[in-house]
Amino acid sequence: MINWRDVPARIRTRASTNIRHSVGLTQNPPPRCVDPDAAYFPVDGVARLVHADLSSMLVGGIGSLFLQMLHPYAMAGVAQHSHYQHDPLGRLLQTANFIGATTFGTREAAYASIERVRAVHVRVRGVADDGVSYDANDPHLLAWVHAAEASMFLRGYQRFGKHRVSADDANAYVAEMAKLAHDLGAEDPPTDRAELDATLLRFRPELRLSDEGVEARDFLRDGFVDGFVTRGAYHLLVLSALELLEPWAREMLGIKKSSALKRTTVRGATHLLCFLVRLFVPPPER
């Protein structure tokens, strides 16, 4: 006999599982450390607020991938040492696990995750299309990847997150993320929003869209998910992610500027999508 009182909870649970699995989150999230003396990040910090919101993190995460691929050496490392086209959801899971362990875990769990990443990076080295050698543990290259991620995660939450983020919150987020960048070995990580923006601009002379970048751009833009509804949602996230980028970055990517009407429509639809995702995968309160 069906207990109708349990039906809404079962629907929410199934929907939550389906949403998480559709973006590669096939494992349960790690336990949250709530002890301020043991946690890697502040338990009441802005990083936990931003990274707990799955919907806006999806937008920001896609945006960070588009931005990162503009550095030819970062893109060469991905193209030559990963199988992102054959297992894109697996790569997303690895990223999600790293973010979860460092954002919500203990210092021990965070440092273990950081060391695993650095150990993987030891093997990610080679020669880019211009004949220049690259190394994934290069502090300068790590600084670019960090700045791209921090910028897009923050912008994604500012535009589509549940709560308003003040200027002080934005600065606090960048400062919290600087600790992670430093422990990963990044060069001179920014500690406030102004420094973060300046870091991105400082890298502009090094950026270009390589042939490997074109392939990655098209793969990411065209999508790799199945199902009519899922593909529609993914396409909406991609459009909103591209709108997070500065005009110069979209121009480098070869992305044409959308009309004002399309931008307004996409932003409104993405707000609705984020609301629905948050309904079934609610972020914990700060």
N, C-alpha and C positions, 0 to 999 in steps of 0.2 A: 504494500500500500504506500502510495506517495504521500510524504509529509509536505504539503504545499508551503508550509512556513519555511522550509529549508531551500525551496527552489530559488529565490533571489540570491541567496548566498552561493549556491552551486553555480548559478549563471555567472556571478562575478568571478568566482574562482576559475571556472573554465575560460572565461574571457581573458582574465589576467594571464593565465598560462599560455593561451594562444598568442596573445600580444607579445609576451616575452620571448616565446619560441620563434616568432616570425622575425625577430631582430637578432637571433642567435643566442639569446639568454636562456640556455637550456639547463643551467644549474641554479640552485637556490642562492640568493645573495648571502655573502658572508655575515656572520654575527657582528652586530654593531658594538664597538667598544664605547662604553659610556663613562668610563673612569678617566677624568681629565689628566691624571698622573700617568696613565698607561697609553692613552691614545696618541697616534702619530699627528693627526690634525686636531685642532681645537674642537671639542664636542659641540660647542655652540657657535662654531665658525661659519663663515659664508660658503666655504668650499662644500661643506656638508649640505647646505641648503641648495646650492646649484646642482651638485652631482646627484642628489637624490631624486631630481625631477626627470623621469625617463623621457617624457615627451620633448621637452626643450633640449635635453642632452642629445637626442637623436638629430635635431636640427643643427645644433652646434657641432656635433661630431662629424656630420657630413660636410659642414662648412670647413672644418679644420682639415679634412682630407683634401678638399679642393685647394685650399691655401697651401698646404704642405707640398703638394705635387709641383708647385711652381719653383721649388728649389731643385735644380737638376741632380744634385748629389743625393739629396734625400729621396728623390724619385728613383734614382738609379739603385739605391739600396733596396727599396721595396720591389722594384721590377726584377732585379737579379737574384734576390734572396728570399722571396716569398712566393706563395701560390695563391695570391689574393683572388685571381679570376676563377680558380677551381674551388676554393673554400672561403668565400668572403665572410660568411657568417662565423666560421671558426676564428677568423682574424678579429672580428668584432667581439667575440667571446673573450679572447685573450686580452683585448683592450679593456673590456668591461671588468674582467677579473682584476686587472692591475689597478684600475681606478677605484674599484670597491675595496681592495686590500689597503691601499694607501689612504683613501679618504675616510673609511669607517673602521679600519682595523687598529690593532695595537702597534706600537713602535716595532716590536719584534716581527709581526706579520708584514708590516710595510717594508722594513729593511730587507726581509727575505725576498719579497717581490721585486724590490729594486735590484737586488743582486742577481736575480734570475734574468731580468731584462738586460743588465749590463753583460752578463755571461753570453746571452744570445747575440748581443751586439758585437762581441769579439769576432764572430765569424762573418759579420756583415761588413765586408770591405771589398773594394774592387776598383775598377776604372770606369768613369762615366763616359758619355758619348764625345766629350771634348778632349779625352785623353788624360784627364786629371784624376788622380787617385782620391778615393773617399773612404771614410771610416765612420761607422755609425756611432762610435764612442767619441768622436771628435767633439770637444766642448763647444766649438763654434756651431757645428751642425745641430747638436742637441739644443742649443739656444734657439735656433730657428724653429725646430719642431715644438719646443715648449711654448714659445711665443704664439705660434699659430694655434695650438690647442687652447691655451688659456684665453686668448682673445675670442675665439669662436664659442667656447663654452660659456663665457661670460655674456657675450652678445646674444647668444641663443636664449639664455635665461632672461636677460633684460627685456627681450622682445616677446617671449612666449611663456615665461615662467609664471608660477602661481602668485608670487609676492613681488612687490616693488623692490628694486635694488637701488639704494641711495648711492651717491658718489662716494661716501665713506665706506659703504659695503663693497663697492667695486674695488676700491683701493685695498681693503682688507683681503678680498679674494686674491688679488694679484700677489699680495705679500705672503699669504698662506701658500700659494702655489710656488712661490720662489723657493721655499724650503725643499719641496719635492724636486724642483729643477736642479737645485744645488747638490742634493744627494745623488741625483742621477749623473752629475758631472757636467751640467751645462755651464757655459761661460757667462758670468755676470748677469744672472737672471734679474728681470725688472721687479721692483718692489711696490710699484703703484701703477695706476692706469696710465698716467702720462708717460712713464718710462716704458710701459708695454707698447703703447702706440709708437713711441720713438724707436723702439727695437725693431718693429715691423718695417718702419720706413728705412731704417739703416740697412736692412737686408735687400732693399729693392734693386740696387745695382747688380746683385748676384742672381736675381730671379729671371727665369725664362721658362717657356713651355717646351720641353724636349719632346722628341718623338715618343718616348716612353710615357711622358706626361699626357700626351694627346690620347694615347691608348687607355690610360687610367681614367682620364676625364670622361671619355665616351662610355667606358664600362660603368663608372659610377653614375653618370647622368642617365644612361639608358635603363639601368636597374638590373637586379639579379634575383628578385623575389618572384614567387609564383602566386597566382590567384588574382582575380579581377580587382577585388577590394584592396588587397594588400599592395598590388602594383599601383593602384590609384593613390593610396595613402603615401607610398614611397615617392611617387612623382611629386606630390604636393610638398613633402619634406625637402626634396632636392631643390625645388624652386625657391622655397623659403631660405634654405641654406645658402644658395647663391646670392640672395638678396642681403645676406649678412655681410658679404664681402664688400670691400671698398671698390669704387669704380675702376681703379687702376688694376686691381686683381682680376675683376671680371673681364676687363679688356685683354689682359695677358692670357686668360683662359680661352679667349675667343667667344665669350658669351655676350650676345646682344642684349642691350638694355630693354626691359619690358615696358609696355605702356603703363601709365599711371593707373588706368582702370584694372589692368591685369595684376599689378602689384597689390592694389587694394583688395581685389578679390582673393588672391592667393593668401594674403596675410589674414584676412577674415576667416577663410576656410581652414587655415592652419591653426588659428586660435581655437576653432571648434574641434578640430582633430585632437589638439593637445588637451582640451577639456575632457573629451571622451576617454582618451588614454588615462588621464589622471583619475577619472571616475572608477576605472577598473584596476589601475595600478597606482594607487594613491601614494604620494611620497610621505614619509613620516614627518610629523610636525617638527619644526626647529626646536 
